[in-house]
């Protein structure tokens, strides 16, 4: 559904400051069924995420989430996805490292959209994974016996694969030691951005990811 906030740029608008990225709002409108868009009548904060909005790193990683949602627009109500967004933004607001919350978002987003990135078993033979190879072209994890792909696979040590498994299951309260190492954090970013791009054509180039690649 398209909801238009008329006159929101005017200084007198009651919605001024409310309609902005990372605001969770309760919105009211009078539905007219004969048109494809509706006009906003009233809005109030459910959560303003003020702490998140003051954290540059949270804005950078949060922008990746918003851009994915914008590019993969949902036609129908998607409650698991809404709950995921809520969970991830709440975690960032409560002080969880934004980078890690965004990793969980990416993993769960692919799962909810039916394009799961399986971190538990080899995509080819189904064997449980300890270490493994990430195939950047297909965006899949393979075991050591099934690492055939023309593009060079990225070898992942067992602790990194188990960290990906932890991140798929939930958002840890603190950044695990392994992920705190800058090069590991960068590698997890690259794996998950790659896995996303391999599954969703619309996410092959994300401006927010290009910006992050430059600033990291
Ligand atoms: Zn295998």
Boltz pocket constraint, residues with backbone or C-beta under 6 A from the ligand:
constraints:
  - pocket:
      binder: B
      contacts: [[A, 122], [A, 123], [A, 124], [A, 125], [A, 126], [A, 127], [A, 142], [A, 143], [A, 144], [A, 145], [A, 146]]
      max_distance: 6.0
